[in-house]
Structure formats: structure tokens, C-alpha cells
Amino acid sequence: MSLNTPSTLLLLLVASLAACSPNPAQEEKVKEKVYKVPVEVTLVENRTITNTYRTTAILEARAESNVTNKVSGMIDTILVEVGMSVKKGQTLAEIDSENYLLELERTTIDLNSAVAEFNRSKPVDGKQLIAAKDFEKLEFLVKTRTNQQKVAAIQVRDSKVRAPISGVVAQRMVKEGNMTAQVGSEMFKIVALDSLQGVVYLPEAEINNVHIDQQAYLDFPSTDLVIPASVVLISPIIDTETGTFKVTLKVNNDDHRLKPGMFAKVSLTLDVRDNAQLVPQKALRVTDTETSLFVVKDNKAKRLVVETGFEQDGYVEILTPLNAQEPIVIVGQQGLKIDSDVQILGQETSDDVIAKD
């Protein structure tokens, strides 16, 4: 039989069409294959977390003094310079005291004269030598001139300007050979560096979590120092405008490494919870009304609304009970819906195993 007959050509065409038509079983398999959202997951961790309040503070001297002159006059000598350490009572400068010494001498003479006259007027053998009224005047004169002498002695003493506190001379406002402007003019500023303080303001909600001697840490970016501090004062008053209360931190500075005015980042540990459920912060989806996350169960995404607690180092405490065996989605949750099929990255699927075989 010739291969070019019409019947032969027809049979070949039918066979060709049959070979090209899809297999019903394969077609069904294509229909069943669905898209799986690729995700990264992690498991919930149970460990300790701390509630740490972070803020900033500027260091201040716990004690400082603006030293002023108590008497006026020419400044004879300045004995200290900026940066020098001084002790309480140490002489910082001397003011010309000649006039004050003369005044002390005069009041001493007047006092001695009044005392001598008073002694001569005392009763002898019980007899009053002068009228009682005059004797009382002499007694009053002795007391008056005694006080005048004390005032003159104080002026002589105050001609030497002394440090009212121990510390370091931070400023000097006067020069030798100049007159003091008036009594009460600022001459020096002294700051005590042994103990500094930082003031922070905490929200009202934390007032029951702060107590005296509670430890904090101050991080100084300019020096790479991290220094411990402790709570020494807690204000009992809430600022109605800011909703905060004042907390004062004491910073030991015996080595004088820190200076008033330095900027510090403050970390104050308010509470510690052991065996807390922790998940990476990036796993959470936060809206105005709720916080949620996705878990994987039977290769499908399940959305859970959760309540959160403390935050620390990129982790968040989850107060809602979680299944420790259910992976939590940390990457890819933006493309998920409830019951979405998921493909956990790095985990083989049954399709992958069949393909390898």
C-alpha cells in the first residue's frame, strides 16, 4: 500500500494530534499546584528580659559655690588658678586689710577703756560708788564695744577670701591689683568633682518601679566610658504638663574623669522578668488597634493577635501564650493572608524531594 494514499495520511494526522494532546492526569496536577509564599521563621525563646528606660542627661556638680567677697578693697594677692584643687577653708585671695586692722585696733582700745571704767565703778565692800543707772550704762557700753570689736575682727578675717567647699576652681573673675566692685561680687567659682549627678525625667507609669539606690548606667559617647550610677532622689510630684517625675542619679567621680556639663546616655533598669516569651521585634505587625504576628501550622499561615510587654535589644516580650513548636514568621509576613500556603526558606518540600528523585 502506498504511503501517499489519503487514508494513510489521515491516520498519521490522527496519531500526531493524539501525541500532542495533554494527558488528563498531568492537566489535573497542574490545576492542583498552588503558589506558596516564601517566608523565614524562628521559634519563640524563653529567657530573661529587663525593662530598661533609656534617656539622656547632662552631668551636674552635686555641690558648687560662687565665691564672693565679704569686704571691699584692693586685691593684694590671688593664690589659686583655674583647674587647681582646693580644700574647704583654704585661702583663695587676700584683700588689703590695713584699714580693717586699724579698725580692729581702735575698737580694741575702746573696749579696754570701757572695761576699765566699768571695773572701777563696781561696788566696793558692798557700797555702790556710782548711781545704779550709770553703772548699768557702763555695763551696756562694755557689751556694745565688745560687739564692735568682734565685727572689726570679722572684717579682718574676711579680708582673706576662703573656699566655702572643697573642689576644683572652675572660674576666676578677678585679677591682682584691682579693686573689688562691691561687697558680694563674684570672685571664683568652685565645683566639687568627687560626686556628680544627672537628672532624668521618667513617665508617670514608672513611678512605682523606681526606688532609692536603684542602679543605672551612664554611657558617655565622647569618652567611650560606661559608668554606674544610683538613684538618690525621687520627686513625689508629677509634672501635670509633661506627665513625668524627676529622678536624680548620683555618679561617683573620685578619679575626676568626668566633668560637669558632659552628655550621657542613661539606662535605668526598672524591672526584670525571668522565663519570658521573646520574639524578634520584626515579627510583629502593629496597627492603631492591635498587634499581631503570623505562625506556621500545617504549612499554612495563622494570624495571632498578641499582647506585648518589655522590649530589649530587638526582642519583644509576648504576654499571650504561644505554642513553642509553631514557627513564627519574621520575614515575608507582608505578603501573607490568613491560611496562606507558605514555603519556609531552607526547608525542603515534597516537590523538591520528588524532583531530586
Secondary structure, DSSP 8 states (H G I E B T S, - for coil): --TTSHHHHHHHHHHHHHHHS--HHHHHHHHH----EEEEEE--EEEEEEEEEEEEEEEEESSEEEEE-SS-SBEEEE---TT-EE-TT-EEEEE--HHHHHHHHHHHHHHHHHHHHHHHTS-BTTB-SS-HHHHHHHHHHHHHHHHHHHHHHHHHHHTEEE-SSSEEEEEE---TT-B-SSTT-EEEEEE--SEEEEEEEEEGGGGGG--TT-EEEEEETTTTEEEEEEEEEE-S---TTT-EEEEEEEEE-TT--S-TT-EEEEEEEEEEEEEEEEEEGGG-EE-SS-EEEEEEETTEEEEEEE-EEEEETTEEEE-S---TTS-EEEESGGG--TT-BEEETT---HHHHHHH-
